[in-house]
């Protein structure tokens, strides 16, 4: 091989590397762009689906014949890490009859589900009794822990009418732990987590009952305003 041939080989190889790098870079840019466009185009549909699921849960907890206001329009922010386990402020809702608050629906997080966090809505009537409980988001095991969904089991209806006094505090546990609530066959961690989260929501309501029931429109309940 001549000296001239040897000197031109690295140049050709370098051009090939540059060309391939440019192709890969353009491909990466196109992929990122496609993902961004997809996210932008699907975001409204995802938001609408989340709103639909939430509205459905609100109306299951507090049916239309039990309030005369727009639940979504009568929302307010709550911020509580101790009892509600909220990592950030979240929306709560009031049910009214002739402008009197008859129930409050609170966002609650059960952080200790079998597969992690479980997002709940807990409805509490003005007298402190539970109007209903619904699971909004979770990753519990299909066929086992997902029985917290009303579509999979009527277990969640066992909370209806319960309060801090009924049953007594010791009863707020699964039967395996000496409580009054059924566990699931093959799954105890999930119902145990939900039961404790619902009980904490009742404690939160009892601690802030007056403020929750007497809030003016477009109000915010947070740790500072409650403690202050």
Protein Blocks (a to p, Z undefined) as FASTA:
>chain_A
ZZklmmmmmmmmmmmmmmmmmmmmmmmmmmmmmmmmmmmmmmmmmmmmmmmmmmmmmmmm
mgfklccbdfklmgccdddfklnopabdcddddddeehiafbdcdddddfkbfnbcaddd
ddddfkopafbdcdfbdcbdehilmmmpmklocklmmmgopafklccfklnccfknopab
dcdehiaklmmmmmmmmmmmmmmmmmmmmmmmmpcehiacdfklmmZZ
